[in-house]
Every structure is written in C-alpha cells, then in structure tokens.
Amino acid sequence: MTTILVVEDELAVRELLAATLVGAGYQVLEAASGSEAQRLVSDDDPALILLDWMLPGMSGLEFAKWLKRDERLCEIPVIMLTARDEENFKVQGLDAGVDDYVTKPFSTRELLARIKAVLRRAGSDSSELIRVGNRLEMDLVQHRVLADDQPLSVGPTEFKLLHFFLTHQERVYSRAQLLDLVWGRNVYIEERTVDVHIRRLRKALEPYALENLVQTVRGVGYRFSVRPS
C-alpha cells in the first residue's frame, strides 16, 4: 500500500486530509511540524509528502530544502499546500524542489488527481503496473512479478528489493544505501545481507535470462539497468 506523509499543523485540516487519503486507498502518516516530519520520513520512507507551507518552527519551504539535500530522501516527491497563490511563492517552492503546488482551499477530487499524477511520474503509484520492456512486470496491487508472462517466485524481501530497483533504475547504490532504503534505517543487519538477497533475486531471474539486469559495480554496490554492464 502506498504511504503518504501529511505535514500539517492544523489538526482539523490534517484529519480531513488523512480521511480523504485513507478513503482513496492510501496509508497515511501524520506530522504537525517539520521536526516531527523529519523523524517520520527518515524512519518510514513515504512514497509522497503533502507539505503545508506555514508550519511552527521549521517552515514547509525549509523542510523541502532539507529533504532535497539528503541523497537518500531527495527522490521523495513533495506537493506543497498553501493559502498563498502569489507567483513568487510558487517559484520559491518549485526552486526548493517541490513537485507540485496546490492552493487552499482545494477540492479533494483535485488533490487526489494531483497526487496520482505526481506518483505516476515518480513511478510509485500502486494502482499501476511497473514494466521493463515486454519481459518483466511487477503488479503492486496483486503483489506478483511476471517474467515472460510467467509468475516469478520471489520472497518478500526480494520483492521489495526488486520494486526499489524498478523505480530507481540506472543509478548505483551502495550496500549501506540499500539497507537504509529497502530494509529501513531502524533495522540493524550486516551489509553482506544485501549480497545474499541480490543472489536470490538473480537466481529467480536466471531461468528467463534476466539476471544481468541486476549489475554489480565493483567497489561501489549495485545497479539495476537494462543496458549491458
């Protein structure tokens, strides 16, 4: 289930947003401040953040800048929520790395459409299939993987690892980064555990001659790529 972090200091607004998102099939995390959001986003790795501009202490704009400076979090898309509709405020938000901008008041229908569009661009919309050419397909709703239209037998960790690779193709990740981004920062296991699950994933892909999609970058880590290594 796709997780969305709602960062909004007004309780009534936050509860309304949470209820709307849950009704649309999303899992919701809630934060009333930028500092609380920092803790949640580091631990839970949400697929998207709904971020109010006016927050106590750290502003939404400051939080967005902090997020985009962190190489492990910078790819999380952000939709800024604000009552300010002046052009210069929108420009500030976009310059800070915000992916979209919704002005209050807004209709829930419009907001859900914006969320779906941003998740689609980020490759995180659980309502859609993730495909690699016409040979590999992941269905997040049915929680299954197909290779050449045949079900692929993968364990839950390999499924999470493959999902991460499919949505972060062509970029090299170290073992430590994969542990943080796939297993979570609060899980304390050895880095060689990554190698074990990489081998299992490759073994599952091997009967379809797809194991080379998961490439070893010597001295650095791993990359998922449709290009030859």
N, C-alpha and C positions, 0 to 999 in steps of 0.2 A: 504494500500500500504506500502511495506517495505521501511523504511527510512535508508539511508546510509550517514554518515558524512565523507566528503572528507577533510582531513587536508593536505594542500599542499601550499607552499608559492609561487611557480612559477605559475603565472596566466595562461599561455598557457597550462601547464600540467593539472592544476585544471579544466579548461574549457573543455579540451578533456575528462578527466575522468567523469565530470558531464554529458556531452553529451552522452557518452557511456552508463552510468548508466540509464539515463532517457530513452534512446532508448531501453534498456532492461527491462523497466517497473518499475524501482525503483524511489522513491522520494529522492532528493538529498539536503543535507545541505553542505555549503562550509565554510571552515575556512582557513585563511592564516597564522595562528600562533597557538602555543599551548595554549596561554591565551584565544584567541578567541574560540578555540575548547572547553576549559573548560566551558565557559559560555553556549555554544550551547548544549553540552552533558548534562549539568545539567538541562536545560530547556526542551529539546526536546526528550531525551531518544531514540537515534537512535538504529536500530537493529544491526548495524555493523559500524566499523570505518576503513576507509582506511587512513593510517597514514604515512606521509613521515618522514624519519629519520632526515634529515637535515632541521631544522626549525629555524627561528630567535628567539633568546631568549631561551625559553624552547625547548629542543630538543625533537624529537619524542620519544626517549627512556625514557626521563624524564616524558613526558606526559603519556606514557604507565604505568610507575611505579606509578604515581599519580592516574591514573584510577583504577588500580588493588588494591590500598589501600582503596578505597572507597567502603564500603559494598553495597551501593545502585547502584553502577555503574560497579562493578568489573566483572559482568557476560556479559557485552557487548563485543562481540568478536572483535579482532583487527587484521588487516592484515597490516604488515609493508611494505612500499615501499621504496626502496633504490637502489642506484647505487653500493653500496658496496656488494660484493659477497664473501668476505673472511669468513671463517668458524667462526672465533672468534666473528665477528659482528652478525652473525646469532644466535650464542649461547647467546650473550648478550640480543638480542631481545626475544628469547624464555624464557630466565631466567626472563625477566621482565613481562612475562605473555602474550606475543604476540601469537596469534593463528596460524598465517601463515606468510610467508615471501616471497615477490615477488621482484625479482631483475630487475631493469631498465637496458635496455629497455625491455618491455614485450609486448606480443600481447594482444589486448583487448579480444580475444577469451579465452586465458589462464586466464586472470584476472577474467572474468565473471565466468569461471568454478571454480576458487578458491573461489570466493565469494559465489557461490551457495553451494559448499561443506561445507564451514565454517558455513553458515546459517543453513544448514541441520543439522549439528552436534549440533548447538545451539538451534534447534527447532524453528527457526524464518523465514524459507523460506516460503514465502506466496504462492508459487506455489504448495505446498504440503498440504495434509490433516494432521490434528492432531487427533490422535485416543487414546482413553483409552479403552484397550481391544477391544471387538467387540460390545460394547454397546453405547459408546459416541464418537461422531465425530464432529470436527469443520472444516469447509471449509472457509478459509480466503478469497479466491478469490470470492466465491459466497456469502460470509458473511451470513452463516447459520450454525445452530447447529442441529445435529440429535441425538436423543436418541432412541435406539432400532429401528433405521431406520425411525423414525418419526420426522418431523420437531418440534423443540423446540422453543417455543415463549419466547424470551428474549429481553429486551430493550437494547439500545446501550451501556449503562454503564455496565450492567450485561454481555454483550458480551465481552467488554474489560476486565472486571474482570475475567471472565472465561478463556479468552485467556491467561491472565497473569498466572493464576493458572495452566493451562495445560502445560505451558512452564517453570514452576518453581515448580514442584511437590515435595512433601515431606519436604519442608522447611517451617518453621514457620515465618510469617511476622506480625509485629505489625500493628495496625491501622494507625499509622503515616507513616510507610513504605509503606503501600498500597496506602495511599493518594498520596505520592510522586511518586510512581512507576506506578500507574494506572491513577490517575487523573492529575498528573503533579505538579511540585513544585510551579508553579505560580498561582495555584488555592487555594483559602483560604476558606475552608469549615471545619465544625466541624468533629471531628473524629467519632462521632456517625453516621454520614452519611454512613460510611463503613458498620455499622451494618444493616442499612436499606437495602442496596443493597445486602448484604450477605443473608438476609432473602428472598428477591425477587428471588435471584438466587436459593436458596434452594427450594423455592416454585415451581419454574419452573422445577426443577429436581425431585420433590417429586412424581409425577404420575408414574415415572419409577423406583422408589425406589433407586435413585442415590443421594439423598440429603445429605447422610452421607459422600460423598466424600469431602465435604467442612466441615472441622472439626474445632471446637473451642478449642483452647489451653488456658485453664483458666489462667488469669493473664498475658497472653502474646499477643495473637492475633489469627490468623487463619492459617490453613494449608490445602492444597489440597493433599489428599492421597488415594490411592486405598487399603491401609492397614486399618484394624479396628482401631478405636481410643482407 
